[in-house]
Amino acid sequence: MSLCNRLKEARVTKNLTQESLARAVGVTRQSIIAIEKGKYVPSVRLALELAQALETSLEDIFWLAGDEKG
Amino acid sequence: MRMTDMRKYYVSRVALTAVAVAILLLAGAPWWMVTVGGVLVLGFFLLAPRSGRYVVKAERGSTALRRDEWTQAVVNKAGRNGFVALMLAAAGVGIYWGSIAETGVPAYLLYLLVALGWVVYFASDFWLRRM
């Protein structure tokens, strides 16, 4: 099963740019782009840091393909 | 990244550039080589935070430029691809010159093998970073 995400939607909801989110979690902007496009599966640590920076839960941003997501 | 952190980073990079220039001067390098070396080192440090390849962690002092997990993963994959290409080419050369050809392996071929490994590394790096 592949990992899906709605990182971009969560980031836009918070009015954050890719650059500001990248700075908040200590990665490059390219890493945020790669994750948003599904080209890179982040580590659990980075996924948790992203969820924390976006003030949401991990499950709201990442889920496995096949799981229902509203 | 706060501005004070970036200021700390730039100050430390200027200091490192000065050390590199001093080493070149002590080694007896001509003035133009010292100038070019200093510009290249300082240019790298100025461009690196904007390159998308490194993040700046100013609190780490002289090792402030770090790869994050994605850029490290890209480098690892590119390195693996380069190494595999090098080994496959070396195996091919070994088989051909070990059992078919009647002459020894030309010396230039060994340089070509290493060059092939680097070309595959850089091509993989470029390909994996495309968006």
Backbone of each chain as ProteinMPNN parsed JSONL, in Angstrom:
{"seq_chain_A": "MSLCNRLKEARVTKNLTQESLARAVGVTRQSIIAIEKGKYVPSVRLALELAQALETSLEDIFWLAGDEKG", "coords_chain_A": {"N_chain_A": [[0.847, -1.206, 0.0], [0.454, 2.215, -0.805], [1.576, 5.398, 0.452], [-0.475, 8.117, 1.063], [-1.018, 11.694, 0.982], [-2.21, 14.813, 2.329], [-0.753, 17.111, 2.493], [-0.26, 19.51, 1.149], [-2.801, 20.745, 1.047], [-3.284, 21.058, 3.782], [-1.208, 22.767, 4.444], [-1.775, 25.039, 2.903], [-4.192, 25.75, 4.036], [-3.323, 26.708, 6.458], [-2.116, 28.982, 5.661], [0.589, 28.914, 4.971], [3.733, 29.104, 3.339], [5.651, 26.95, 1.155], [8.303, 27.345, 1.737], [8.263, 28.536, 4.307], [7.109, 26.497, 5.828], [9.019, 24.541, 5.465], [11.194, 25.7, 6.78], [10.15, 25.721, 9.344], [10.174, 23.057, 10.09], [12.746, 22.355, 9.638], [13.843, 21.459, 7.153], [14.694, 21.274, 3.599], [13.125, 23.335, 1.043], [12.687, 21.877, -1.216], [12.34, 19.334, -0.231], [9.824, 19.491, 0.958], [8.31, 19.925, -1.339], [8.775, 17.496, -2.665], [7.536, 15.701, -0.914], [4.883, 16.63, -0.941], [4.229, 16.069, -3.571], [4.206, 13.383, -3.494], [6.508, 12.01, -4.038], [8.35, 11.362, -2.22], [8.541, 9.539, 0.756], [8.184, 10.586, 3.942], [10.161, 10.296, 6.986], [9.023, 8.892, 10.106], [9.52, 10.663, 12.169], [9.834, 13.142, 10.805], [7.314, 13.325, 9.654], [5.729, 13.558, 11.942], [6.701, 15.978, 12.902], [5.875, 17.665, 10.86], [3.096, 17.463, 11.135], [2.845, 18.583, 13.654], [3.798, 21.19, 13.17], [1.793, 22.072, 11.518], [-0.281, 22.054, 13.168], [-2.057, 19.881, 13.508], [-3.315, 16.477, 13.34], [-1.377, 13.489, 12.799], [-2.731, 11.555, 11.313], [-4.506, 13.069, 9.894], [-3.061, 14.153, 7.891], [-1.463, 12.196, 6.648], [-2.113, 9.054, 5.152], [-2.799, 5.586, 4.399], [-3.089, 4.268, 1.105], [-6.264, 3.225, 0.061], [-7.457, 3.393, 2.494], [-10.314, 5.089, 3.732], [-10.761, 8.554, 3.205], [-11.916, 11.681, 4.134]], "CA_chain_A": [[0.0, 0.0, 0.0], [1.248, 3.447, -0.866], [1.211, 6.432, 1.411], [-1.041, 9.325, 0.466], [-0.995, 12.808, 1.932], [-2.847, 16.074, 1.965], [0.13, 18.117, 3.089], [-0.433, 20.8, 0.484], [-4.056, 21.345, 1.501], [-3.115, 21.466, 5.183], [-0.305, 23.924, 4.466], [-2.487, 26.206, 2.359], [-5.183, 26.131, 5.048], [-2.613, 27.469, 7.494], [-1.477, 30.135, 4.998], [2.046, 28.775, 5.019], [4.391, 28.797, 2.071], [6.529, 25.78, 1.258], [9.539, 27.798, 2.373], [8.082, 28.743, 5.751], [6.906, 25.185, 6.447], [10.324, 23.87, 5.461], [11.993, 26.288, 7.87], [9.568, 25.346, 10.629], [10.53, 21.675, 10.443], [14.188, 22.17, 9.456], [14.229, 20.747, 5.93], [14.727, 22.153, 2.436], [11.836, 23.507, 0.362], [12.569, 20.768, -2.169], [11.805, 18.175, 0.49], [8.375, 19.7, 1.089], [7.749, 19.697, -2.679], [8.833, 16.052, -2.939], [6.512, 15.035, -0.091], [3.562, 17.016, -1.445], [3.984, 15.389, -4.843], [4.204, 11.939, -3.256], [7.736, 11.397, -4.543], [9.174, 10.958, -1.087], [7.821, 9.176, 1.977], [9.015, 11.097, 5.038], [10.332, 9.458, 8.175], [7.982, 9.104, 11.126], [9.886, 11.887, 12.892], [9.503, 14.319, 9.994], [5.854, 13.367, 9.52], [5.196, 14.098, 13.197], [7.065, 17.397, 12.962], [4.993, 18.368, 9.923], [1.774, 17.525, 11.761], [2.942, 19.546, 14.756], [3.92, 22.536, 12.608], [0.504, 22.427, 10.907], [-1.247, 21.981, 14.277], [-3.069, 18.87, 13.19], [-2.841, 15.142, 13.7], [-0.667, 12.762, 11.742], [-3.696, 10.845, 10.462], [-5.186, 14.025, 9.018], [-2.185, 14.503, 6.764], [-0.967, 10.997, 5.961], [-2.892, 7.82, 5.281], [-2.439, 4.566, 3.425], [-4.032, 4.128, -0.006], [-7.257, 2.201, 0.372], [-8.207, 3.906, 3.632], [-11.223, 6.17, 3.381], [-10.345, 9.854, 3.722], [-12.883, 12.689, 3.74]], "C_chain_A": [[0.874, 1.245, 0.0], [0.702, 4.484, 0.116], [0.692, 7.666, 0.672], [-0.923, 10.464, 1.485], [-1.778, 14.002, 1.403], [-2.068, 17.222, 2.621], [-0.101, 19.495, 2.478], [-1.692, 21.51, 0.971], [-3.926, 21.859, 2.93], [-2.232, 22.705, 5.281], [-1.018, 25.188, 3.987], [-3.534, 26.695, 3.358], [-4.555, 26.992, 6.131], [-1.919, 28.713, 6.936], [0.045, 30.1, 5.098], [2.573, 28.529, 3.614], [5.24, 27.536, 2.27], [7.807, 26.145, 2.007], [9.366, 27.928, 3.886], [7.833, 27.421, 6.468], [8.238, 24.429, 6.529], [11.198, 24.392, 6.593], [11.477, 25.834, 9.232], [9.982, 23.94, 11.056], [11.999, 21.363, 10.149], [14.585, 21.315, 8.27], [14.277, 21.748, 4.772], [13.332, 22.26, 1.818], [11.604, 22.363, -0.616], [12.012, 19.516, -1.493], [10.293, 18.287, 0.647], [7.695, 19.435, -0.263], [7.682, 18.201, -2.971], [7.753, 15.303, -2.155], [5.12, 15.357, -0.629], [3.221, 16.298, -2.746], [3.982, 13.871, -4.7], [5.441, 11.24, -3.771], [8.629, 10.908, -3.417], [8.287, 10.668, 0.114], [8.671, 9.617, 3.165], [9.147, 10.089, 6.172], [9.205, 9.768, 9.153], [8.259, 10.411, 11.868], [9.479, 13.139, 12.112], [7.996, 14.457, 9.825], [5.217, 13.956, 10.778], [5.514, 15.587, 13.329], [6.187, 18.229, 12.027], [3.606, 18.538, 10.531], [1.765, 18.555, 12.883], [2.992, 20.977, 14.227], [2.594, 23.007, 12.02], [-0.642, 22.343, 11.919], [-2.41, 21.06, 13.939], [-2.515, 17.502, 13.567], [-2.192, 14.468, 12.492], [-1.645, 12.128, 10.757], [-4.442, 11.791, 9.522], [-4.346, 14.371, 7.789], [-1.779, 13.279, 5.957], [-1.907, 9.823, 6.193], [-2.468, 6.855, 4.19], [-3.507, 4.479, 2.342], [-4.984, 2.985, 0.297], [-8.077, 2.596, 1.575], [-9.117, 5.022, 3.152], [-10.715, 7.476, 3.977], [-11.31, 10.911, 3.223], [-12.288, 13.967, 3.259]], "O_chain_A": [[1.884, 1.323, 0.699], [-0.454, 4.442, 0.537], [1.348, 8.185, -0.23], [-0.752, 10.232, 2.682], [-1.974, 14.166, 0.199], [-2.634, 18.146, 3.205], [-0.134, 20.507, 3.178], [-1.672, 22.704, 1.27], [-4.393, 22.951, 3.254], [-2.479, 23.587, 6.104], [-0.884, 26.259, 4.579], [-3.742, 27.899, 3.512], [-5.195, 27.903, 6.658], [-1.215, 29.414, 7.663], [0.695, 31.128, 5.286], [1.947, 27.841, 2.808], [5.508, 27.117, 3.397], [8.324, 25.362, 2.804], [10.22, 27.484, 4.654], [8.294, 27.235, 7.594], [8.537, 23.77, 7.525], [11.862, 23.618, 7.282], [12.254, 25.591, 10.155], [10.124, 23.666, 12.248], [12.453, 20.242, 10.379], [15.537, 20.538, 8.347], [13.943, 22.921, 4.941], [12.474, 21.405, 2.034], [10.47, 21.931, -0.822], [11.296, 18.733, -2.118], [9.57, 17.303, 0.49], [6.641, 18.802, -0.323], [6.67, 17.698, -3.459], [7.131, 14.378, -2.677], [4.277, 14.468, -0.758], [2.063, 15.961, -2.993], [3.777, 13.155, -5.68], [5.446, 10.02, -3.929], [9.556, 10.13, -3.642], [7.396, 11.45, 0.448], [9.76, 9.083, 3.378], [8.351, 9.159, 6.297], [8.524, 10.786, 9.031], [7.337, 11.173, 12.158], [8.873, 14.062, 12.656], [7.461, 15.565, 9.85], [4.283, 14.753, 10.694], [4.689, 16.362, 13.814], [5.804, 19.351, 12.355], [3.012, 19.614, 10.457], [0.802, 19.305, 13.045], [2.325, 21.867, 14.754], [2.302, 24.203, 12.022], [-1.809, 22.533, 11.577], [-3.58, 21.421, 14.07], [-1.389, 17.387, 14.052], [-2.431, 14.831, 11.34], [-1.434, 12.152, 9.544], [-4.948, 11.37, 8.482], [-4.872, 14.827, 6.774], [-1.754, 13.32, 4.727], [-2.426, 9.631, 7.292], [-1.862, 7.245, 3.192], [-4.698, 4.604, 2.631], [-4.566, 1.912, 0.733], [-9.239, 2.209, 1.699], [-8.747, 5.807, 2.278], [-10.284, 7.504, 5.13], [-11.512, 11.036, 2.015], [-13.018, 14.891, 2.899]]}, "seq_chain_B": "MRMTDMRKYYVSRVALTAVAVAILLLAGAPWWMVTVGGVLVLGFFLLAPRSGRYVVKAERGSTALRRDEWTQAVVNKAGRNGFVALMLAAAGVGIYWGSIAETGVPAYLLYLLVALGWVVYFASDFWLRRM", "coords_chain_B": {"N_chain_B": [[14.262, 29.93, 9.758], [15.949, 32.151, 11.797], [16.959, 35.622, 11.479], [19.215, 36.27, 12.991], [20.427, 33.8, 13.249], [21.136, 33.282, 10.595], [22.926, 35.36, 10.251], [24.9, 34.586, 11.995], [25.66, 32.278, 10.68], [26.696, 33.316, 8.229], [28.839, 34.872, 9.15], [30.465, 32.889, 10.285], [31.049, 31.46, 7.959], [32.524, 33.281, 6.475], [34.747, 33.387, 8.091], [35.676, 30.75, 7.809], [36.277, 30.796, 5.101], [38.366, 32.617, 5.142], [40.24, 31.075, 6.496], [40.666, 29.057, 4.596], [41.785, 30.582, 2.528], [44.095, 31.444, 3.828], [45.436, 29.02, 4.144], [45.954, 28.399, 1.47], [47.672, 30.522, 0.854], [49.797, 30.016, 2.593], [50.634, 27.676, 1.496], [51.935, 28.557, -0.658], [50.645, 29.275, -2.984], [49.943, 30.962, -6.116], [48.827, 34.433, -6.402], [46.514, 34.716, -7.966], [45.37, 32.226, -7.874], [44.778, 32.004, -5.195], [42.889, 34.028, -4.991], [40.844, 33.113, -6.744], [40.25, 30.678, -5.483], [39.34, 31.592, -2.963], [37.056, 33.047, -3.747], [35.515, 31.0, -4.885], [35.082, 29.281, -2.675], [33.75, 30.999, -0.851], [31.583, 31.68, -2.468], [30.314, 29.205, -2.747], [29.474, 28.8, -0.08], [27.691, 30.927, 0.17], [25.75, 30.351, -1.723], [24.847, 27.796, -1.073], [22.772, 27.602, 1.031], [20.58, 28.357, -0.501], [20.361, 26.539, -2.448], [18.797, 24.31, -2.219], [19.834, 21.947, -1.508], [20.93, 21.815, 0.957], [20.34, 22.384, 4.448], [20.521, 25.004, 6.842], [21.973, 24.802, 9.926], [22.698, 26.716, 12.232], [23.568, 26.495, 14.836], [25.312, 24.425, 14.883], [27.8, 25.272, 14.312], [30.883, 25.028, 12.747], [30.036, 22.994, 11.102], [27.629, 23.728, 9.921], [26.154, 23.474, 7.564], [23.879, 21.149, 6.532], [22.6, 18.063, 5.211], [19.172, 17.372, 4.623], [16.715, 14.769, 5.327], [15.588, 13.962, 2.88], [17.317, 14.967, 0.855], [19.578, 13.594, 1.623], [18.727, 10.999, 1.104], [18.517, 11.111, -1.676], [21.203, 11.505, -2.423], [22.269, 9.121, -1.445], [20.964, 7.192, -3.072], [21.862, 7.994, -5.619], [24.601, 7.596, -5.297], [24.65, 4.834, -4.887], [23.696, 3.967, -7.402], [25.768, 4.9, -9.072], [27.9, 3.387, -8.098], [27.047, 0.764, -8.644], [26.912, 0.853, -11.461], [29.604, 1.263, -12.016], [30.723, -1.122, -11.0], [29.456, -3.072, -12.605], [30.406, -2.357, -15.13], [33.123, -2.749, -14.684], [33.11, -5.481, -14.253], [32.339, -6.374, -16.775], [34.537, -5.513, -18.291], [36.509, -7.037, -17.061], [35.681, -9.645, -17.692], [35.799, -9.606, -20.506], [38.488, -8.877, -21.114], [39.702, -10.827, -19.7], [39.061, -13.28, -20.762], [38.496, -13.206, -23.509], [39.835, -11.142, -25.098], [43.215, -10.803, -26.252], [45.102, -9.141, -25.373], [46.398, -6.976, -22.717], [44.466, -5.107, -20.242], [43.747, -1.877, -21.34], [45.226, 1.043, -19.937], [43.88, 3.5, -19.952], [41.26, 2.744, -19.945], [40.555, 2.171, -17.356], [40.405, 4.693, -16.2], [38.254, 5.597, -17.659], [36.248, 3.947, -16.642], [35.996, 4.849, -13.995], [35.207, 7.453, -14.57], [32.768, 6.889, -15.775], [31.32, 5.931, -13.572], [31.111, 8.32, -12.052], [29.663, 9.915, -13.852], [27.235, 8.519, -13.986], [26.491, 8.806, -11.339], [26.118, 11.647, -11.094], [24.158, 12.038, -13.059], [22.076, 10.476, -12.026], [21.614, 11.847, -9.639], [20.709, 14.31, -10.634], [18.408, 13.422, -11.984], [16.839, 12.311, -9.93], [16.266, 14.558, -8.451], [14.58, 16.037, -9.989], [11.531, 17.846, -10.446]], "CA_chain_B": [[15.61, 30.366, 10.173], [15.939, 33.542, 12.223], [18.012, 36.408, 10.863], [20.445, 36.189, 13.79], [21.057, 32.517, 12.907], [21.772, 33.431, 9.29], [24.091, 36.23, 10.42], [25.922, 33.736, 12.606], [26.14, 31.387, 9.624], [27.54, 34.047, 7.273], [30.092, 35.252, 9.828], [31.305, 31.679, 10.402], [31.516, 31.069, 6.614], [33.606, 34.209, 6.113], [35.918, 32.941, 8.855], [36.179, 29.52, 7.168], [36.892, 31.198, 3.832], [39.66, 33.221, 5.488], [41.149, 29.957, 6.816], [41.023, 28.414, 3.33], [42.7, 31.495, 1.829], [45.371, 31.412, 4.552], [46.094, 27.745, 3.816], [46.483, 28.536, 0.107], [48.815, 31.448, 0.906], [50.906, 29.318, 3.255], [51.11, 26.63, 0.582], [52.704, 29.212, -1.716], [49.852, 29.385, -4.217], [49.973, 32.302, -6.71], [47.741, 35.296, -5.931], [45.26, 34.5, -8.704], [44.775, 30.975, -7.394], [44.219, 32.326, -3.874], [41.665, 34.815, -5.23], [39.815, 32.222, -7.305], [39.875, 29.724, -4.429], [38.524, 32.295, -1.975], [35.746, 33.367, -4.342], [34.761, 29.746, -5.033], [34.664, 28.794, -1.352], [32.728, 31.904, -0.319], [30.414, 31.548, -3.335], [29.615, 27.976, -2.359], [28.804, 29.003, 1.207], [26.576, 31.855, -0.009], [24.705, 29.725, -2.547], [24.392, 26.511, -0.513], [21.446, 27.627, 1.687], [19.516, 28.591, -1.483], [20.468, 25.529, -3.496], [17.846, 23.222, -2.018], [20.572, 20.728, -1.164], [21.363, 21.867, 2.353], [19.674, 23.257, 5.406], [21.51, 25.637, 7.71], [21.766, 24.671, 11.368], [23.779, 27.602, 12.672], [24.072, 26.101, 16.158], [26.326, 23.385, 14.717], [29.088, 25.918, 14.106], [31.604, 24.84, 11.482], [29.319, 22.014, 10.274], [26.261, 24.249, 9.883], [25.444, 22.994, 6.374], [23.5, 19.742, 6.701], [21.574, 17.539, 4.299], [18.011, 16.839, 5.329], [16.575, 13.337, 5.039], [15.315, 13.71, 1.462], [18.537, 15.184, 0.068], [20.481, 12.488, 1.944], [18.221, 9.827, 0.382], [18.887, 11.287, -3.085], [22.648, 11.267, -2.536], [22.493, 7.683, -1.237], [20.535, 6.456, -4.271], [22.773, 8.326, -6.72], [25.859, 6.911, -5.002], [24.438, 3.409, -5.146], [23.632, 3.774, -8.856], [27.112, 5.084, -9.618], [28.727, 2.245, -7.702], [26.586, -0.419, -9.394], [27.352, 1.024, -12.854], [31.053, 1.064, -12.024], [31.009, -2.541, -10.786], [29.018, -3.82, -13.783], [31.355, -2.066, -16.21], [34.386, -3.412, -14.33], [32.917, -6.911, -14.478], [32.377, -6.561, -18.224], [35.935, -5.37, -18.715], [37.238, -8.201, -16.537], [35.31, -10.843, -18.462], [36.292, -9.487, -21.883], [39.957, -8.938, -21.198], [40.183, -12.015, -19.009], [38.809, -14.535, -21.468], [38.355, -13.061, -24.963], [40.933, -10.362, -25.689], [44.538, -11.397, -26.034], [45.995, -8.105, -24.827], [46.054, -6.536, -21.374], [43.476, -4.028, -20.163], [44.371, -0.561, -21.531], [45.185, 1.851, -18.71], [42.879, 4.565, -20.063], [39.934, 2.18, -19.691], [40.288, 2.261, -15.922], [39.945, 6.07, -15.972], [36.902, 5.69, -18.215], [35.327, 3.28, -15.718], [35.756, 5.777, -12.886], [34.413, 8.557, -15.13], [31.403, 6.375, -15.95], [30.694, 5.921, -12.247], [30.761, 9.692, -11.689], [28.598, 10.386, -14.754], [25.983, 7.895, -13.532], [26.155, 9.445, -10.05], [25.56, 12.992, -11.296], [22.908, 11.908, -13.819], [21.061, 9.993, -11.089], [21.331, 12.947, -8.722], [19.885, 15.261, -11.376], [17.125, 12.789, -12.306], [16.069, 12.127, -8.704], [15.868, 15.852, -7.922], [13.651, 16.726, -10.877], [10.221, 18.01, -9.812]], "C_chain_B": [[15.576, 31.839, 10.547], [17.114, 34.287, 11.607], [19.32, 36.316, 11.643], [21.182, 34.89, 13.494], [21.791, 32.634, 11.58], [23.007, 34.318, 9.394], [25.248, 35.425, 11.018], [26.531, 32.796, 11.558], [27.105, 32.123, 8.691], [28.878, 34.446, 7.901], [31.024, 34.041, 9.916], [31.838, 31.253, 9.034], [32.624, 31.997, 6.129], [34.887, 33.792, 6.832], [36.524, 31.68, 8.219], [36.854, 29.837, 5.835], [38.269, 31.807, 4.091], [40.682, 32.128, 5.819], [41.612, 29.272, 5.522], [42.017, 29.262, 2.547], [44.074, 31.467, 2.491], [46.146, 30.137, 4.232], [46.721, 27.813, 2.424], [47.72, 29.435, 0.085], [50.034, 30.76, 1.51], [51.49, 28.22, 2.36], [51.884, 27.215, -0.598], [51.972, 29.32, -3.041], [49.962, 30.8, -4.778], [48.724, 33.092, -6.334], [46.427, 35.02, -6.64], [44.57, 33.22, -8.238], [44.13, 31.188, -6.018], [42.894, 33.077, -4.041], [40.528, 33.929, -5.729], [39.325, 31.239, -6.248], [38.979, 30.371, -3.393], [37.129, 32.598, -2.487], [34.887, 32.106, -4.462], [34.233, 29.243, -3.688], [33.544, 29.667, -0.791], [31.441, 31.816, -1.141], [29.604, 30.304, -2.993], [28.832, 28.179, -1.07], [27.606, 29.944, 1.078], [25.413, 31.199, -0.752], [24.084, 28.489, -1.886], [23.028, 26.583, 0.176], [20.292, 27.808, 0.71], [19.453, 27.502, -2.538], [19.41, 24.438, -3.377], [18.526, 21.919, -1.646], [20.944, 20.672, 0.31], [20.402, 22.71, 3.181], [20.761, 23.803, 6.325], [21.101, 25.437, 9.163], [22.927, 25.41, 12.033], [24.385, 27.158, 14.004], [25.153, 25.019, 16.066], [27.697, 23.955, 14.367], [29.698, 25.623, 12.751], [30.931, 23.822, 10.565], [27.852, 22.428, 10.125], [25.472, 23.772, 8.668], [25.159, 21.508, 6.519], [22.559, 19.331, 5.581], [20.374, 17.136, 5.142], [17.764, 15.42, 4.823], [16.297, 13.053, 3.561], [16.579, 13.887, 0.627], [19.562, 14.087, 0.357], [20.052, 11.219, 1.197], [18.593, 9.9, -1.101], [20.363, 10.966, -3.296], [22.953, 9.773, -2.381], [22.125, 6.871, -2.488], [21.478, 6.719, -5.441], [24.11, 7.62, -6.53], [25.766, 5.421, -5.272], [24.408, 3.123, -6.644], [25.004, 3.896, -9.502], [27.999, 3.893, -9.321], [28.351, 0.988, -8.487], [27.042, -0.337, -10.849], [28.845, 0.758, -12.971], [31.396, -0.421, -11.908], [30.612, -3.391, -11.998], [29.99, -3.619, -14.945], [32.684, -2.762, -15.938], [34.281, -4.919, -14.551], [32.977, -7.231, -15.971], [33.794, -6.502, -18.763], [36.747, -6.591, -18.28], [36.961, -9.454, -17.343], [35.922, -10.787, -19.87], [37.805, -9.657, -21.944], [40.528, -10.166, -20.477], [40.019, -13.28, -19.818], [38.773, -14.409, -22.984], [39.553, -12.35, -25.576], [42.287, -10.998, -25.353], [45.55, -10.386, -25.51], [45.56, -7.755, -23.409], [45.028, -5.421, -21.401], [44.187, -2.69, -20.362], [44.195, 0.304, -20.282], [44.086, 2.907, -18.773], [41.482, 4.062, -19.739], [39.557, 2.27, -18.209], [39.809, 3.671, -15.559], [38.517, 6.237, -16.499], [35.867, 5.05, -17.29], [34.971, 4.209, -14.556], [34.898, 6.948, -13.362], [32.957, 8.126, -15.318], [30.648, 6.38, -14.622], [30.247, 7.32, -11.829], [29.627, 10.221, -12.557], [27.254, 9.814, -14.308], [25.531, 8.521, -12.219], [25.477, 10.796, -10.281], [24.246, 12.948, -12.08], [21.781, 11.44, -12.9], [20.633, 11.101, -10.145], [20.391, 13.958, -9.387], [18.484, 14.691, -11.604], [16.237, 12.686, -11.047], [15.575, 13.449, -8.132], [14.86, 16.573, -8.804], [12.27, 16.767, -10.213], [9.119, 17.97, -10.851]], "O_chain_B": [[15.22, 32.684, 9.726], [18.131, 33.688, 11.255], [20.4, 36.285, 11.054], [22.413, 34.861, 13.484], [22.916, 32.156, 11.438], [24.011, 34.077, 8.724], [26.402, 35.56, 10.611], [27.737, 32.551, 11.544], [28.192, 31.627, 8.395], [29.922, 34.366, 7.254], [32.222, 34.151, 9.655], [32.953, 30.739, 8.943], [33.555, 31.559, 5.452], [35.974, 33.837, 6.257], [37.745, 31.565, 8.108], [37.865, 29.232, 5.48], [39.22, 31.547, 3.353], [41.854, 32.244, 5.462], [42.79, 28.948, 5.368], [42.973, 28.74, 1.973], [45.097, 31.466, 1.806], [47.366, 30.17, 4.068], [47.845, 27.361, 2.208], [48.693, 29.148, -0.612], [51.152, 30.897, 1.013], [52.67, 27.883, 2.451], [52.419, 26.481, -1.429], [52.595, 29.442, -4.095], [50.065, 31.754, -4.007], [47.693, 32.513, -5.991], [45.359, 35.074, -6.03], [43.342, 33.14, -8.212], [43.076, 30.626, -5.719], [41.916, 32.809, -3.342], [39.408, 33.978, -5.22], [38.124, 30.995, -6.131], [37.977, 29.787, -2.982], [36.142, 32.434, -1.771], [33.689, 32.132, -4.18], [33.078, 28.831, -3.58], [32.524, 29.163, -0.32], [30.342, 31.871, -0.588], [28.374, 30.339, -2.954], [27.67, 27.782, -0.972], [26.614, 29.785, 1.791], [24.246, 31.454, -0.453], [22.916, 28.18, -2.124], [22.19, 25.712, -0.061], [19.154, 27.464, 1.028], [18.595, 27.533, -3.421], [19.158, 23.717, -4.342], [17.862, 20.896, -1.484], [21.238, 19.602, 0.844], [19.746, 23.621, 2.675], [21.782, 23.156, 6.557], [20.019, 25.85, 9.578], [23.968, 24.835, 12.349], [25.559, 27.408, 14.274], [25.83, 24.73, 17.053], [28.647, 23.203, 14.15], [29.103, 25.932, 11.719], [31.223, 23.787, 9.37], [26.95, 21.593, 10.192], [24.246, 23.674, 8.732], [26.082, 20.7, 6.617], [21.807, 20.155, 5.06], [20.535, 16.619, 6.247], [18.515, 14.921, 3.986], [16.72, 12.02, 3.042], [16.882, 13.047, -0.22], [20.321, 13.69, -0.527], [20.893, 10.459, 0.718], [18.939, 8.889, -1.711], [20.728, 10.249, -4.228], [23.792, 9.227, -3.097], [22.869, 5.985, -2.908], [21.852, 5.797, -6.167], [24.686, 7.105, -7.488], [26.69, 4.82, -5.82], [25.016, 2.159, -7.108], [25.365, 3.101, -10.37], [28.757, 3.441, -10.178], [29.221, 0.243, -8.937], [27.505, -1.329, -11.413], [29.296, 0.105, -13.912], [32.258, -0.92, -12.631], [31.332, -4.314, -12.378], [30.35, -4.564, -15.648], [33.302, -3.303, -16.855], [35.241, -5.559, -14.982], [33.581, -8.221, -16.382], [34.2, -7.327, -19.58], [37.566, -7.108, -19.04], [37.868, -10.23, -17.644], [36.481, -11.767, -20.361], [38.33, -10.463, -22.712], [41.703, -10.494, -20.636], [40.743, -14.253, -19.604], [38.993, -15.397, -23.685], [40.21, -12.887, -26.468], [42.46, -11.636, -24.314], [46.702, -10.724, -25.24], [44.497, -8.175, -22.951], [44.748, -4.853, -22.457], [45.134, -2.387, -19.635], [43.137, 0.291, -19.653], [43.432, 3.182, -17.767], [40.619, 4.831, -19.315], [38.386, 2.425, -17.862], [38.922, 3.834, -14.721], [37.686, 6.912, -15.891], [34.747, 5.546, -17.165], [33.805, 4.339, -14.181], [33.983, 7.385, -12.664], [32.033, 8.895, -15.055], [29.486, 6.782, -14.557], [29.142, 7.495, -11.316], [28.729, 10.899, -12.059], [26.255, 10.532, -14.256], [24.338, 8.742, -12.006], [24.404, 11.063, -9.739], [23.33, 13.721, -11.805], [20.661, 11.944, -12.982], [19.445, 11.28, -9.878], [19.412, 14.403, -8.788], [17.489, 15.396, -11.435], [15.035, 12.946, -11.105], [14.579, 13.476, -7.409], [14.335, 17.615, -8.412], [11.888, 15.835, -9.505], [7.943, 18.092, -10.508]]}, "name": "protein", "num_of_chains": 2, "seq": "MSLCNRLKEARVTKNLTQESLARAVGVTRQSIIAIEKGKYVPSVRLALELAQALETSLEDIFWLAGDEKGMRMTDMRKYYVSRVALTAVAVAILLLAGAPWWMVTVGGVLVLGFFLLAPRSGRYVVKAERGSTALRRDEWTQAVVNKAGRNGFVALMLAAAGVGIYWGSIAETGVPAYLLYLLVALGWVVYFASDFWLRRM"}
